[in-house]
Amino acid sequence: MNKEIFADGISSVHVTGNLVRIDLMTVQPHLKSDTGQPVVDISNRIIMPLEGFVQSLAVQENIVSQLIDIGVLKKNLSEAADVVNLSENKADSQSRKE
């Protein structure tokens, strides 16, 4: 591995033919919008074949499942969809360690 990229999240995903473009965002807390919210910057883009995107989704789902099993994440069932949140107990214990 020769390059690491940090992102606070995914801003958008675009599918064009067999390619998937994933726009990564970073929060710029030192900059504020007119409403006082932190400004989000589209910092990088990952472009991958559709097959690679689907495979990466399976890898991420596996990791989320493992994090639920060990209690780092908590699965909340809602009518619309399954929602995953950080487990309050684990998040609190992690912040105490730091």
Secondary structure, 3 states (H helix, E strand, C coil): CCCCCCCCEEEEEEEECCEEEEEEEEEEEEEECCCCCEEEEEEEEEEEEHHHHHHHHHHHHHHHHHHHHCCCEEEEECCCCEEEEECHHHHHHHHHHC
